Amino acid sequence: MTFIEIKNLTKVYHVGKQEIKALQNVDLSIEEREIVAIFGPSGSGKTTLLLALCALIKPTQGEIIIDGTNITKLKDNEAALWRRRNTGFVFQKINLLSFLNVLDNVLLPLYPADVNKDDVTERALNLIKAVGLEERINHKPAQLSVGEQQRVALARALIGNPKIVFADEPTAHLDTETGKSVIMLMKKLKDEYKTTFIVATHDPEMGNLADRIIKIRDGRILNKE
């Protein structure tokens, strides 16, 4: 069964009198537990597609059905709840809080949710171990390399046990070898935590290691490999 079904997705922005078609009639299917790399130049529509898939923007037309839920029909408060229960995020700029240690940065997305502290702390510790940072648990971001910070970000993205992790240029600020290690870690975590990763990227190494490649230009899907 298809996990994500995108049908006739179009997003038009209006800037003054100018009409910008960020997405144009996108049709796409994504299976569960894939790493999907979305490739495209700046302005191609890949970030807009990511934002639509995580219900942060509403399309001008079309629909997105994820695991049986039509997220384009959700009201704003329903979309926020859906994101909290189903998604995790990895950002290009990493966005760790400088005054929190590794453990507290990983736990951050769960607050102020009503969760059992012991349970979520155990999950956080397991995730930190999974990303190879158990010896760094009390370190602040400034005490970590950029690659280690991105590993913390991956653990943070998975703390809520999401079905999907969205990543926007997660290796952009990493050297080649560190970037490759982060991608390999994604593959490991995908299998271990049964998560789908959807990644907007320019990184050719991501294309080499992803399960699928989707190329986008001018808001249109060029091919699906």
Summary of the structure (lengths in Angstrom):
residues: 225
radius of gyration: 17.5
end to end distance: 18.8
largest distance: 55.2
contacts: 700
relative contact order: 0.20
helix: 39%
strand: 28%
